[in-house]
Amino acid sequence: MTENIYNLTIFKWIDRDTINSIIKNCEEENFAAWETIVTQGESSNGKWYIIKHGNVRVSINDQKVVDLNEWNIVWEIALLNEEERTATVEAISDTQMIILTIDDLIDMINNDENKINKEIMRRIEENLENS
């Protein structure tokens, strides 16, 4: 596993063995270049994506907001609410994503030491402040 996964903010306080276990048990999805991953306005699918390989474009109202590459996180807020998607995400190149779901999040909380719980709560608070 590349070193970059360990540098993701959500995993900052989690030991490498725990991160490896989490990622090993997650599903992966592949998207072809210019395939839409999520569409602005659609219901949340409860998936949180980590870009393992490739690049994606995030657009709002058909205007590019940002291009993201490997080891960036997309849609972690989808784990926390059921609101409609606020942006469209499409693969710029062939892209492989690691998928985390609410069940994965619950497993992290239930199987963990306090540090995962604290980091998850910090991220929730951060997202709520920025909403």
C-alpha positions in Angstrom: 0.0 0.0 0.0 1.3 3.4 -0.9 2.5 5.7 1.9 0.0 8.4 0.8 -2.9 6.5 2.3 -1.4 6.9 5.8 -1.3 10.7 5.2 -5.0 11.2 4.7 -6.4 13.4 7.5 -9.1 11.0 8.4 -6.4 8.4 9.2 -4.0 10.8 10.9 -4.3 9.2 14.4 -4.8 5.6 13.3 -2.0 3.1 13.4 -1.0 1.5 10.0 -2.2 -1.9 10.9 -5.7 -0.6 11.6 -5.6 1.4 8.3 -4.5 -1.6 6.4 -7.3 -3.7 7.9 -10.0 -1.0 7.1 -8.8 -0.6 3.5 -8.4 -4.4 2.9 -12.0 -4.9 3.8 -13.4 -2.1 1.6 -14.8 -2.6 -1.8 -13.3 -1.0 -4.9 -14.9 0.4 -8.0 -13.4 1.2 -11.4 -14.6 4.0 -13.6 -13.6 4.6 -17.2 -12.4 8.0 -18.4 -15.2 10.6 -18.4 -17.6 8.2 -16.7 -19.9 10.0 -14.1 -19.4 8.8 -10.6 -22.1 10.9 -8.9 -24.4 13.5 -10.3 -25.3 16.8 -8.7 -28.9 16.7 -7.4 -29.1 12.9 -7.1 -29.7 11.2 -3.7 -26.7 10.2 -1.7 -25.6 6.7 -2.2 -23.9 6.6 1.2 -20.5 6.0 -0.3 -17.3 7.8 0.5 -14.6 7.5 -2.2 -10.8 7.4 -1.8 -9.1 7.8 -5.2 -6.6 4.9 -5.4 -5.5 5.5 -9.0 -6.6 8.1 -11.5 -8.1 11.6 -11.5 -11.6 13.0 -11.1 -13.2 16.4 -11.8 -15.7 18.0 -9.4 -18.2 20.4 -11.0 -21.1 22.4 -9.7 -23.7 23.6 -12.2 -21.4 22.3 -15.0 -18.5 24.6 -13.8 -15.3 22.9 -12.8 -14.5 23.4 -9.1 -11.4 21.2 -8.7 -9.6 18.2 -10.2 -8.5 15.6 -7.6 -5.9 12.9 -7.9 -4.7 9.8 -6.1 -5.4 9.6 -2.4 -7.9 12.4 -2.3 -11.2 11.8 -0.6 -14.6 12.5 -2.3 -18.0 12.7 -0.6 -17.2 11.8 3.0 -20.2 14.0 4.0 -22.4 11.3 2.3 -21.7 9.1 5.3 -23.2 11.6 7.6 -26.4 12.7 5.9 -28.8 11.8 3.1 -28.9 15.1 1.3 -28.8 15.4 -2.4 -25.4 15.5 -4.1 -24.1 19.1 -4.2 -21.7 18.5 -7.1 -21.0 16.1 -10.0 -17.9 14.0 -10.0 -16.6 12.3 -13.1 -13.4 10.4 -13.9 -11.0 12.3 -16.0 -8.9 9.1 -16.6 -9.5 5.5 -15.9 -9.9 5.6 -12.1 -10.0 3.1 -9.3 -11.8 4.1 -6.1 -11.7 2.6 -2.6 -15.3 2.7 -1.3 -16.2 3.3 2.3 -19.8 3.0 3.5 -21.7 3.8 6.7 -21.2 0.2 7.7 -17.4 0.6 7.3 -17.6 3.7 9.5 -19.6 1.9 12.2 -17.1 -1.0 12.1 -14.2 1.5 12.5 -16.0 3.0 15.6 -16.9 -0.4 17.1 -13.6 -2.0 16.6 -11.5 0.8 17.7 -9.5 2.5 20.2 -10.5 6.0 21.2 -8.3 7.7 18.6 -10.5 6.7 15.6 -13.6 7.8 17.4 -12.0 11.2 18.2 -10.8 11.7 14.6 -14.2 10.8 13.1 -15.9 13.2 15.5 -13.4 15.9 14.6 -14.2 15.4 10.9 -17.9 15.5 11.5 -17.5 18.8 13.4 -15.3 20.2 10.7 -17.8 19.3 8.0 -20.7 20.8 9.9 -18.7 24.0 10.4 -18.0 24.2 6.7 -21.5 23.4 5.6 
